[in-house]
Amino acid sequence: MISVALVALLLPITVLASTVVLVRRLPAAVQSNDLDFLRSFGFIFFRYRPQAHWYILVILFRSLYVGFVPVFPAATGQIFLLQVAMLASLAVAVRVRPWRVQWLNRLDILFSFVILELLLAASLVNTVAKPHLKVVYWMSLLLVLLGVVLPVLSVLSRYWRGAEVRKCQYHLCHNQAEAGAFARWLKMELADRPQVTKAVFLDSDNLESLHEMLRSVAQDVDTLIVLGTKSVFYKVLCVGEMCMARRQAVPIEMIALPGYVGLCAEEIRGYERRVPEVACLTESEIGIDEVRGTLEALSEKPTIALPQCPGSSAMGALVTRLVAGEESVAFTSTEHALERFHLVVLADVADFEANAAAHVVAKLMQWHALES
């Protein structure tokens, strides 16, 4: 009989081990756009959020654990072990919120709590029949109370996080290869304005993971500034930031640098073929339909068009427009000459980035002079 049971046990263990292997392979399959893997095993993961794709293991291990509980002969021990399993499952559900559909998370938490209440009632009945088991009853009651406190604390913490003041007033979304110097110059000019009381976020200063960067745009940013260049829509991080800002209704300002052109309808329809790396955004719950919708909306969005060679006055007008939230901005082509020069920065003004880099250097030297 024992040999038959051991052979039968191989089936659930094999399923569990295979699922562990698939869970470990999923991130690499998504990054490499392995469609065969996703079609074959997507049914295991599609119910859960990308960040909680491993939650299937919690369910399987919990089921295996519950299956071994009857091995213990005493009913009191069985009840206690079941309460431990359900409380651990409840804690994970409250902390992670694994299901894609929000009401399923609430339903999961509710069912776990109801089962804990039923187990508490069972332990009470068992204690009445055996008064010497009161210690077990009080331990069970403590576990159930923890099951009540955890969801309440989770809801309160989410409320408090939502009520926090956003940390960054502006987030500069740009392709560093095409607008790195200009983004640096714009950040320095924004930081000099007294109206800018919070941080100006530049990803090259705050390198994080893709998921953390997108979370920052959703939760910590007042305004997303997109520096439109030839290939800004082909940089996955930039597109992810645009999608997240649009989803969270974060205001978006489009600044058209020389050479910027929005995507046409044909480019948007075939975007996943042109940029296969966009598949990695699914880990942050951003699908291709949302990407297309965002690209279409931003390609048609009115922009602030910069001159070919912006100088200090043009940058000042741009920053004033961004800070004051004015509808339009007028750029002048004349620059006020200074009577004396303590520093001269030579640059090819026909090169947009070289011109911006020269202004960054001049700004840094100005700050250095003031500090000294």
C-alpha positions in Angstrom: 0.0 0.0 0.0 2.8 2.3 0.9 4.6 1.6 -2.4 1.4 2.5 -4.3 1.1 5.7 -2.4 4.7 6.6 -3.2 4.2 6.0 -6.9 1.0 8.1 -6.8 3.0 10.8 -5.1 5.3 11.1 -8.1 2.6 12.7 -10.2 2.0 15.9 -8.1 5.7 16.2 -7.4 6.4 16.0 -11.1 3.8 18.7 -11.9 5.2 20.9 -9.1 8.8 20.5 -10.3 7.9 21.2 -13.9 6.0 24.4 -12.9 9.1 25.6 -11.0 11.2 25.2 -14.1 8.6 27.0 -16.2 8.4 29.9 -13.7 12.1 30.3 -13.8 12.1 30.3 -17.6 9.3 32.8 -18.1 11.4 36.1 -17.8 13.9 34.9 -20.3 11.2 33.8 -22.7 9.5 37.2 -22.5 12.7 39.1 -23.1 13.6 36.9 -26.1 10.0 37.1 -27.4 9.8 33.2 -27.4 6.2 33.0 -28.8 6.2 29.1 -28.8 6.9 29.1 -25.0 4.3 31.8 -24.4 1.6 30.0 -26.5 2.3 26.6 -24.9 2.5 27.7 -21.2 0.7 31.0 -21.1 -2.3 29.4 -19.5 -0.2 29.0 -16.3 0.6 32.7 -16.0 -2.0 34.8 -17.8 -4.2 35.1 -14.6 -1.5 36.9 -12.7 0.3 40.2 -12.9 3.7 40.0 -14.6 5.5 40.9 -11.3 3.6 38.0 -9.6 3.9 35.4 -12.3 5.3 33.0 -9.6 2.1 33.1 -7.6 1.1 29.7 -9.1 3.8 28.2 -7.0 2.2 29.6 -3.8 -1.1 27.8 -4.8 0.6 24.6 -5.7 2.8 24.4 -2.5 -0.2 25.4 -0.4 -2.2 22.5 -1.9 0.7 20.1 -1.3 1.0 21.3 2.3 -2.7 20.9 2.9 -2.6 17.4 1.4 0.0 16.3 4.0 -2.0 17.8 7.0 -4.1 14.6 7.5 -0.9 12.7 8.3 -1.1 14.2 11.8 -3.5 12.2 13.9 -4.7 14.9 16.3 -7.5 17.1 15.0 -6.1 20.1 17.0 -2.7 19.8 15.3 -4.4 19.6 11.9 -6.5 22.8 12.6 -3.4 24.7 13.7 -1.4 23.6 10.6 -4.2 24.6 8.3 -4.4 28.0 10.0 -0.7 28.6 9.5 -1.1 27.7 5.8 -4.0 30.0 5.2 -2.5 32.9 7.2 0.7 32.6 5.1 -1.4 32.6 1.9 -3.4 35.6 3.1 -0.2 37.5 3.9 1.2 36.9 0.4 -2.1 37.8 -1.3 -2.4 41.1 0.7 1.2 42.0 0.0 1.5 41.1 -3.6 -2.0 41.4 -5.0 -1.2 38.8 -7.6 -4.3 38.6 -9.8 -4.6 40.8 -12.9 -8.3 41.6 -12.1 -8.5 43.7 -8.9 -11.8 42.1 -7.6 -10.1 38.7 -7.8 -7.5 39.9 -5.3 -10.3 41.0 -3.0 -12.1 37.7 -3.5 -8.9 35.8 -2.7 -8.4 37.7 0.5 -12.1 37.3 1.5 -12.1 33.5 1.0 -8.8 33.1 2.9 -10.3 35.1 5.8 -13.6 33.1 5.7 -11.6 29.8 5.9 -9.6 31.2 8.8 -12.9 32.0 10.6 -14.2 28.4 9.9 -10.9 27.0 11.3 -11.3 29.2 14.4 -14.8 27.9 14.9 -13.6 24.3 14.5 -10.8 25.0 17.1 -13.4 26.4 19.5 -15.6 23.3 19.2 -12.6 21.1 19.8 -11.6 23.2 22.8 -15.1 23.0 24.4 -14.9 19.2 24.0 -11.4 19.2 25.5 -10.8 22.1 28.0 -7.1 21.3 28.3 -6.6 22.6 24.7 -7.4 26.2 25.5 -3.8 27.2 24.6 -4.3 25.9 21.1 -7.6 27.9 20.9 -5.9 31.2 21.9 -3.1 30.6 19.4 -5.7 30.0 16.7 -7.5 33.2 17.7 -4.2 35.1 17.5 -3.6 33.8 14.0 -7.1 34.9 12.9 -6.6 38.4 14.4 -3.4 38.7 12.5 -5.4 37.7 9.4 -7.7 40.7 10.1 -4.9 43.2 10.9 -2.8 42.5 7.8 -5.4 43.5 5.2 -6.3 46.6 7.2 -2.7 47.7 7.5 -2.2 47.0 3.7 -5.2 49.2 2.8 -4.0 52.0 5.1 -0.4 51.8 3.7 -1.7 52.0 0.2 -3.8 55.0 1.1 -0.9 56.7 2.8 1.4 56.1 -0.2 -1.3 57.5 -2.5 -1.6 60.6 -0.3 2.1 61.3 -0.3 3.3 64.4 -2.2 5.0 63.4 -5.5 8.7 63.6 -5.2 9.6 65.0 -8.7 8.1 68.0 -10.4 9.4 67.0 -13.8 10.7 63.8 -15.4 12.7 64.3 -18.6 12.0 61.5 -21.1 14.7 61.5 -23.8 16.9 59.4 -26.0 20.3 60.0 -24.4 22.2 59.5 -27.7 20.3 62.3 -29.4 19.3 64.7 -26.6 21.5 63.9 -23.6 23.3 67.3 -23.5 20.0 69.2 -24.1 18.3 67.3 -21.3 21.1 68.1 -18.9 20.9 71.8 -19.9 17.1 71.8 -19.5 17.4 70.2 -16.0 19.9 72.8 -14.9 17.7 75.7 -16.1 14.5 74.2 -14.5 16.4 73.7 -11.2 17.3 77.4 -11.1 13.7 78.5 -11.2 12.2 79.3 -7.7 8.8 77.9 -8.9 10.5 74.4 -9.2 10.4 73.3 -5.6 10.9 69.6 -6.2 13.4 67.4 -8.0 13.8 67.2 -11.8 14.3 63.6 -12.7 16.9 62.6 -15.3 17.3 58.9 -15.8 21.1 59.1 -16.4 21.3 60.5 -12.9 19.0 57.9 -11.4 19.7 54.7 -13.1 17.2 52.0 -11.9 15.5 48.9 -13.3 12.9 49.3 -15.9 10.1 48.4 -13.5 11.2 50.9 -10.9 11.6 53.7 -13.5 8.0 53.1 -14.7 6.8 53.0 -11.1 8.5 56.3 -10.5 6.7 57.9 -13.4 3.3 56.6 -12.2 3.7 57.6 -8.6 6.4 60.3 -8.1 6.1 62.6 -11.1 4.0 65.7 -11.6 4.8 66.3 -15.3 6.5 64.2 -17.9 8.5 66.2 -20.4 9.2 64.3 -23.7 12.2 65.5 -25.7 11.1 64.6 -29.2 13.9 63.4 -31.4 14.1 61.2 -34.5 14.1 57.9 -32.6 12.6 58.7 -29.2 9.6 56.6 -30.0 11.9 53.6 -30.7 13.5 53.6 -27.3 11.6 51.1 -25.2 12.2 52.9 -21.8 10.9 56.2 -23.3 7.8 54.5 -24.7 7.2 52.7 -21.4 7.4 56.0 -19.5 5.0 57.6 -22.0 2.5 54.7 -21.6 2.7 54.8 -17.8 2.2 58.6 -17.7 -0.8 58.4 -20.0 -2.3 55.6 -18.0 -1.9 57.5 -14.7 -3.1 60.8 -16.3 0.2 62.5 -15.7 0.5 65.7 -17.8 2.8 65.2 -20.8 4.7 68.1 -22.5 6.1 67.4 -25.9 9.2 69.4 -27.0 10.0 69.0 -30.7 13.8 69.1 -31.2 15.2 69.6 -34.7 14.5 66.5 -36.8 11.5 65.3 -34.7 8.7 63.7 -36.7 5.8 61.8 -35.1 5.1 58.2 -36.2 2.6 57.6 -39.0 -0.2 55.1 -38.8 1.7 52.4 -40.7 4.7 52.6 -38.4 2.4 52.4 -35.3 0.6 49.3 -36.7 3.8 47.4 -37.3 5.6 48.7 -34.2 6.2 45.3 -32.6 8.0 44.2 -35.7 10.2 47.2 -35.9 10.9 47.2 -32.1 10.7 43.6 -30.9 12.2 44.6 -27.5 8.8 46.3 -26.7 7.7 42.8 -25.5 9.7 43.4 -22.2 7.1 46.1 -21.2 4.6 43.2 -20.6 6.5 42.7 -17.3 5.1 46.0 -16.2 1.6 45.3 -17.5 2.0 47.4 -20.7 0.6 45.6 -23.7 1.1 46.3 -27.4 -2.4 47.8 -27.7 -1.6 50.3 -25.0 1.7 51.1 -26.7 0.0 51.8 -30.0 -2.6 54.0 -28.4 0.0 56.0 -26.6 2.2 56.4 -29.8 -0.9 57.5 -31.8 -1.9 60.0 -29.1 1.5 61.5 -28.7 2.3 61.6 -32.4 -0.7 63.8 -32.9 -0.2 65.9 -29.7 0.8 69.6 -30.2 4.5 70.2 -29.5 6.7 73.0 -28.5 9.0 73.4 -31.5 12.6 74.6 -30.7 14.7 76.6 -33.1 17.7 74.9 -34.8 20.2 76.6 -32.5 18.5 77.6 -29.2 20.4 80.1 -27.1 20.0 81.3 -23.5 16.9 83.4 -24.3 15.2 80.6 -26.2 15.9 78.2 -23.2 14.6 80.9 -20.8 11.4 81.2 -22.8 11.0 77.4 -22.9 11.5 77.1 -19.1 9.1 79.9 -18.5 6.5 78.2 -20.6 7.0 74.9 -18.8 6.9 76.4 -15.3 4.0 78.9 -15.9 2.0 76.4 -18.0 1.3 78.9 -20.7 -0.4 77.9 -23.9 2.3 79.2 -26.3 5.9 80.3 -26.4 7.7 82.8 -28.6 11.4 82.2 -29.3 13.6 85.1 -30.3 16.6 84.7 -32.5 18.7 87.4 -30.9 20.9 87.0 -27.9 22.0 89.8 -25.6 25.8 90.3 -25.9 27.8 90.7 -22.8 30.3 93.5 -22.4 32.9 91.3 -20.9 33.7 87.6 -21.2 35.6 85.7 -18.5 35.1 82.4 -20.4 34.5 81.5 -24.0 33.2 78.1 -25.0 33.7 77.2 -28.6 31.2 74.8 -30.2 29.7 74.0 -33.6 26.4 75.8 -33.2 25.1 73.9 -36.3 25.2 70.8 -34.2 22.2 70.8 -31.8 23.9 68.6 -29.1 27.2 70.5 -29.3 25.4 73.8 -28.8 23.6 72.4 -25.8 26.8 70.9 -24.3 28.5 74.3 -24.6 25.7 75.9 -22.6 26.0 73.1 -20.0 29.7 73.8 -19.7 29.1 77.6 -19.4 26.5 77.0 -16.8 28.8 74.7 -14.7 31.6 77.3 -14.9 29.1 80.0 -13.9 28.1 78.0 -10.8 31.8 77.3 -10.0 32.6 81.1 -10.2 29.7 81.9 -7.9 30.8 79.2 -5.4 34.4 80.5 -5.4 
